[in-house]
């Protein structure tokens, strides 16, 4: 009998201790500056918290409004607003907004916005916005949007959109769009649009000035496209892969007397950058041109081949003062060519081209275009 009474007393003591240690719960919690609050206990669970200077609670389940700053030791579910700072040690499920820094130590499911910075140490599912900097520590599934820089230290899906820089440390499936740099440290499946784009393994599209990858498969458009391997269509002034042919061309044509070109070939796609000198049959022969030809090999290999390409040239004549009123001006050329290379040694091939040349006298909408035949002859140096 005494043993039963002892056990009963022990259970009552433990139950009382548990009740005494349980965090208080309030429907509404008002804070001036913690602990000056209706509930000074920092573990308080509340449905609605109103803070003037600094509020500190355990969890918030519906609405959190902070005129200055708030801190939450647990989770926030619902809508949170704080003017300068909001810190959530647990998870945020809902919408969290701050005009300064909004920080979440756990995961976010919903929307997070810190005008200065949005910082999530866990995984974000939804939308993250900041005028300056947005960060996720363990992954992203949704949209990360910032005016300056986005960083995701985990795997990412969907969209990173930034005014300057996007960085994704893990794998990324979706699109990165930035005015300057996009970087994926591992695999990219989707696309990148920016001045400089980089991925370790890429599948999809890259649109930029410089596109870089260790290996890439898909479509690339840029000034320079470079990777160890490339499968797909690279449209660029210079396309570089490991072991791809790179040639210097010297030739003359009935359009420009002297031409120097640099040619790269990737997957049978041929890109040639050309500088020309001394325009033939022009009112002013002292002229230079810069051009680009892009096309496809239709037969052969590196030593002997036929190719078709389309070229665009910008011609810049030297015009003395006495001829400035004669109508001479910069003008454009569009050329469609069939080219042939025929090796005569391991280092030299003969090069020829025939086609059409369309010359436009100016860039005005009503400018006249004159068509003529095109012929070129020269050599390729390998």
Buried (B, 14 or more C-beta within 10 A) or exposed (E): EEEEEEEEEEEEEEEEEEEEEEBEBBEEBBBBBBEEBBBEBBBBBBBBBBBBBBBBBBBBBBBBBBBBBBBBBBBBBBBBBBBBBBBBBBBBBBBBBBBBBBBBBBBBBBBBBBBBBBBBBBBBBBBBBBBBBBBBBBBBBBBBBBBBBBBBBBBBBBBBBBBBBBBBBBBBBBBBBBEBBBBBBEBBBBBBBBBBBBBBBBBBBBBBBBBBBEBBBBBBBBBBBBBEBBBBBBBBBBBBBEEBBEBEBEBBBBBBEBBBBBBBBBBEBBBBBBBBBBBEEBEEEEBBBEBBBBBEBEEEEBBEBEBBBEBEBBBEBEBEEEEEEEEBBBBBBBBBBBBBBEBEEEEEBBBBBBBEBBBBBBEEEEEEEEEEEBBBEBBBEB
